[in-house]
Amino acid sequence: MLSENEVKELKTLAKENRKNVLKMVHNAKSGHIGGALSSADILTVLYHKCINVPTEWKNSPDFEKRDRFVLSKGHASAILYSVLSQKGFFPESELMTFRKLGSKLQGHPSPICSGVEVATGSLGQGLSIGCGMAIGLRLDNNPAHVFVLMGDGEMQEGSVWEALMQAPHRKLNKLIPIIDRNRLQIDGCTETVKSLDPLDEKLRAFNWEVIEIDGHDIQQIYSAFEQAKKADNPTIILANTVKGKGVSFMENNAGWHGKAPNDEEFARAMKEFE
């Protein structure tokens, strides 16, 4: 369990990450805000409390022992970059180069950026990559964990369900997927586009242990990660979230999936964090 002070600190860090996402996308005049804001609490807790990665990255003597992270929903890269800068992988000043020509902070993550394992963004591929990583680590007798953050829209991809069969079959208990269940995708509600419910029951039918949480509750997020890390069987975290979380006029609005705010909207959004 986290202390009250730890929870308070993580909430403050998550707030700063949300502000950074808004600044980055507004400055670039393009990007994906909704899904970045919905996963801000998840990634803040993961990187500040639950994942073992060296900020020196490839220059660290413990580099091979690091945990791995795959942002399957690569379009939400702004939140990952903010968290990585917060942890010291690169200076915060670089955030304003987001989506600029020649920047290491491309619209979708690429290994040219310190802290990024693999290029992602072709939806439905991240969990398969995670499976491969977990199998490779096992062959090397490396006890590191592999975390994969997925969007619920990409759960409609057939390749995801192939990977969901593969992990329990191979008993990949070091693989920990997290589903950002905000129930919205670029075309609208997931249940209208292609229904996923009852998602928890479907995952259990594929032999996964399921931990369902409020994806904005810091304590629940932390506890879920710690429980999953200790599990003997493949365990998936189903995090119920709100798309656009933290900005009232963006919350639960599919229109903010991949839209940059204009100057007036940016000012309104930032004022809500005062």
C-alpha positions as CSV (number, residue, x, y, z in Angstrom):
1,M,0.0,0.0,0.0
2,L,1.1,3.5,-0.8
3,S,1.2,6.1,2.0
4,E,-1.0,9.2,1.8
5,N,2.0,11.3,1.0
6,E,3.0,9.0,-1.9
7,V,-0.5,9.1,-3.3
8,K,-0.5,12.9,-3.1
9,E,2.8,13.1,-4.8
10,L,1.8,10.8,-7.6
11,K,-1.4,12.8,-8.1
12,T,0.7,15.9,-8.5
13,L,3.0,14.2,-10.9
14,A,0.1,12.9,-13.0
15,K,-1.4,16.4,-13.1
16,E,2.0,17.7,-14.4
17,N,2.0,15.0,-17.0
18,R,-1.5,16.0,-18.2
19,K,-0.4,19.6,-18.5
20,N,2.6,18.5,-20.5
21,V,0.4,16.5,-22.9
22,L,-1.7,19.6,-23.5
23,K,1.3,21.8,-24.1
24,M,3.0,19.3,-26.4
25,V,-0.1,18.7,-28.6
26,H,-1.0,22.4,-28.7
27,N,2.5,23.4,-29.6
28,A,2.7,20.7,-32.4
29,K,-0.8,21.5,-33.6
30,S,-1.3,17.8,-33.9
31,G,-1.4,14.7,-31.7
32,H,-3.7,12.5,-29.7
33,I,-4.9,14.0,-26.4
34,G,-7.9,11.8,-25.3
35,G,-6.1,8.5,-24.9
36,A,-3.0,10.2,-23.5
37,L,-5.0,11.8,-20.7
38,S,-6.9,8.6,-19.9
39,S,-3.7,6.7,-19.3
40,A,-1.8,9.4,-17.4
41,D,-2.4,8.0,-14.0
42,I,-1.4,4.5,-15.1
43,L,1.9,5.5,-16.6
44,T,2.7,7.9,-13.8
45,V,2.3,5.1,-11.2
46,L,4.1,2.5,-13.4
47,Y,7.2,4.6,-14.0
48,H,7.5,6.2,-10.5
49,K,6.7,3.1,-8.5
50,C,6.5,-0.2,-10.3
51,I,8.9,-0.6,-13.2
52,N,12.6,-1.1,-13.1
53,V,14.3,0.8,-15.9
54,P,17.6,2.7,-15.7
55,T,17.5,6.3,-16.7
56,E,21.0,6.0,-18.1
57,W,19.4,3.6,-20.5
58,K,21.9,1.8,-22.8
59,N,24.8,3.2,-20.8
60,S,23.7,1.4,-17.6
61,P,25.5,-1.7,-16.4
62,D,22.1,-3.1,-15.5
63,F,20.5,-2.4,-18.9
64,E,19.9,-6.1,-19.7
65,K,18.1,-6.6,-16.4
66,R,15.6,-3.8,-17.0
67,D,11.9,-4.3,-17.2
68,R,10.4,-3.7,-20.7
69,F,7.5,-1.4,-21.6
70,V,5.6,-1.4,-24.9
71,L,3.1,1.4,-25.7
72,S,0.9,-0.6,-28.0
73,K,-1.4,2.4,-28.3
74,G,1.5,4.3,-29.8
75,H,-0.6,7.3,-30.8
76,A,-0.7,8.2,-27.1
77,S,3.0,8.9,-27.2
78,A,2.8,12.3,-25.6
79,I,2.0,10.9,-22.2
80,L,4.9,8.4,-22.4
81,Y,7.4,11.2,-23.4
82,S,6.2,13.3,-20.5
83,V,6.7,10.5,-18.0
84,L,10.1,9.6,-19.4
85,S,11.3,13.2,-19.1
86,Q,9.9,13.3,-15.6
87,K,12.0,10.3,-14.8
88,G,15.2,11.9,-16.3
89,F,15.5,10.0,-19.6
90,F,15.9,13.3,-21.4
91,P,15.5,17.0,-20.5
92,E,11.9,18.3,-20.1
93,S,12.8,21.1,-22.5
94,E,12.8,18.5,-25.4
95,L,9.1,17.9,-24.9
96,M,8.3,21.0,-27.1
97,T,10.0,19.3,-30.0
98,F,7.2,16.8,-30.1
99,R,6.2,15.8,-33.6
100,K,8.7,18.2,-35.1
101,L,10.9,17.2,-38.1
102,G,14.2,15.7,-36.8
103,S,12.9,15.3,-33.2
104,K,13.4,12.1,-31.2
105,L,9.9,12.6,-30.0
106,Q,7.9,11.4,-33.0
107,G,4.2,11.1,-33.1
108,H,4.5,7.4,-32.5
109,P,7.3,6.1,-30.2
110,S,10.6,5.1,-31.8
111,P,13.8,3.6,-30.2
112,I,15.6,6.8,-31.3
113,C,14.2,8.1,-28.0
114,S,15.9,7.1,-24.8
115,G,13.6,4.8,-22.8
116,V,11.6,3.5,-25.8
117,E,12.0,-0.2,-26.6
118,V,10.2,-0.5,-29.9
119,A,8.4,1.5,-32.6
120,T,4.7,1.1,-32.1
121,G,1.5,2.6,-33.3
122,S,0.3,0.0,-35.8
123,L,-2.6,-1.0,-33.5
124,G,-3.0,-4.6,-32.5
125,Q,0.8,-5.5,-32.5
126,G,2.0,-4.5,-29.1
127,L,0.9,-7.6,-27.2
128,S,2.4,-9.9,-29.7
129,I,5.7,-7.9,-29.3
130,G,5.4,-8.3,-25.6
131,C,4.9,-12.0,-25.9
132,G,8.1,-12.3,-28.0
133,M,10.0,-10.3,-25.4
134,A,8.7,-12.4,-22.5
135,I,9.7,-15.6,-24.3
136,G,13.1,-14.2,-25.1
137,L,13.7,-13.2,-21.5
138,R,12.7,-16.6,-20.2
139,L,15.2,-18.3,-22.6
140,D,17.9,-16.0,-21.2
141,N,16.8,-16.8,-17.6
142,N,16.2,-13.1,-17.2
143,P,13.5,-12.4,-14.5
144,A,12.5,-9.0,-15.9
145,H,8.8,-8.1,-16.5
146,V,7.2,-6.9,-19.7
147,F,4.5,-4.3,-19.4
148,V,2.2,-3.6,-22.4
149,L,-0.3,-0.7,-22.4
150,M,-3.1,-1.3,-24.9
151,G,-6.1,0.7,-26.0
152,D,-9.5,-0.9,-25.9
153,G,-10.2,0.1,-29.5
154,E,-7.3,-2.1,-30.6
155,M,-8.9,-5.0,-28.8
156,Q,-11.1,-5.3,-31.9
157,E,-8.0,-6.6,-33.8
158,G,-7.7,-10.3,-34.4
159,S,-3.9,-10.3,-33.7
160,V,-4.6,-9.2,-30.1
161,W,-6.6,-12.3,-29.5
162,E,-3.9,-14.5,-31.0
163,A,-1.5,-13.0,-28.5
164,L,-4.1,-13.4,-25.7
165,M,-4.1,-17.1,-26.5
166,Q,-0.3,-17.3,-26.7
167,A,0.6,-15.9,-23.3
168,P,-1.4,-18.3,-21.1
169,H,-0.5,-21.2,-23.4
170,R,3.2,-20.4,-22.8
171,K,2.6,-19.5,-19.2
172,L,4.1,-16.0,-19.6
173,N,3.5,-14.8,-16.1
174,K,6.1,-12.1,-16.5
175,L,4.0,-10.4,-19.2
176,I,1.6,-7.8,-17.8
177,P,-0.8,-6.2,-20.2
178,I,-2.9,-3.2,-19.2
179,I,-6.0,-2.3,-21.1
180,D,-6.9,1.4,-21.0
181,R,-10.7,0.8,-21.1
182,N,-12.0,4.3,-21.9
183,R,-14.7,2.9,-24.2
184,L,-14.1,5.4,-27.0
185,Q,-12.1,5.2,-30.2
186,I,-11.7,7.5,-33.2
187,D,-15.1,6.4,-34.7
188,G,-17.0,6.7,-31.4
189,C,-18.0,4.3,-28.7
190,T,-16.3,0.9,-28.8
191,E,-19.5,-0.8,-28.0
192,T,-21.1,0.7,-31.1
193,V,-18.1,0.2,-33.5
194,K,-17.6,-3.4,-32.4
195,S,-18.7,-4.5,-29.0
196,L,-16.1,-5.9,-26.5
197,D,-18.3,-6.5,-23.5
198,P,-18.3,-8.6,-21.4
199,L,-14.6,-8.0,-21.8
200,D,-13.6,-9.4,-18.3
201,E,-15.4,-12.7,-19.0
202,K,-13.8,-13.0,-22.4
203,L,-10.3,-12.5,-21.0
204,R,-10.9,-15.1,-18.3
205,A,-12.2,-17.5,-21.0
206,F,-8.8,-17.1,-22.6
207,N,-7.2,-18.3,-19.3
208,W,-6.1,-14.9,-17.9
209,E,-6.3,-13.8,-14.3
210,V,-8.1,-10.4,-14.5
211,I,-7.6,-7.5,-12.1
212,E,-10.3,-4.9,-12.8
213,I,-9.6,-1.4,-11.4
214,D,-10.5,2.3,-11.5
215,G,-7.7,3.4,-13.8
216,H,-7.6,6.8,-12.1
217,D,-7.3,5.6,-8.5
218,I,-3.6,5.8,-7.7
219,Q,-3.8,3.2,-4.9
220,Q,-5.7,0.7,-7.0
221,I,-3.3,1.1,-9.9
222,Y,-0.3,0.5,-7.7
223,S,-1.9,-2.5,-6.0
224,A,-2.8,-4.1,-9.3
225,F,0.8,-3.7,-10.7
226,E,2.2,-5.2,-7.5
227,Q,-0.3,-8.1,-7.5
228,A,0.4,-8.8,-11.2
229,K,4.1,-8.8,-10.7
230,K,3.8,-11.5,-8.1
231,A,1.3,-13.7,-9.9
232,D,2.1,-17.2,-11.0
233,N,-0.3,-17.1,-13.9
234,P,-0.6,-14.6,-16.7
235,T,-2.4,-11.6,-15.3
236,I,-4.0,-8.7,-17.2
237,I,-5.1,-5.4,-15.7
238,L,-8.4,-4.0,-17.0
239,A,-8.3,-0.3,-16.1
240,N,-11.6,1.5,-16.4
241,T,-10.8,5.1,-17.4
242,V,-12.3,8.3,-18.8
243,K,-11.1,9.5,-22.2
244,G,-9.8,13.1,-21.9
245,K,-9.6,12.7,-18.1
246,G,-8.8,16.0,-16.3
247,V,-10.2,18.4,-18.9
248,S,-14.0,18.8,-18.5
249,F,-14.9,19.5,-22.1
250,M,-12.6,16.7,-23.4
251,E,-13.9,14.0,-21.0
252,N,-15.9,11.2,-22.7
253,N,-15.7,13.0,-26.0
254,A,-14.5,10.9,-28.9
255,G,-13.9,14.1,-30.9
256,W,-10.8,14.7,-28.8
257,H,-9.2,11.4,-29.8
258,G,-6.7,12.9,-32.3
259,K,-7.4,16.7,-32.2
260,A,-5.1,19.5,-31.1
261,P,-6.7,22.3,-29.1
262,N,-6.7,25.8,-30.6
263,D,-5.4,28.7,-28.4
264,E,-8.7,29.4,-26.7
265,E,-9.3,25.7,-26.0
266,F,-5.7,25.3,-24.7
267,A,-6.2,28.2,-22.3
268,R,-9.5,26.8,-21.0
269,A,-8.0,23.4,-20.5
270,M,-4.9,24.7,-18.7
271,K,-7.0,26.9,-16.4
272,E,-8.7,23.7,-15.1
273,F,-5.4,22.6,-13.7
274,E,-4.8,25.7,-11.6
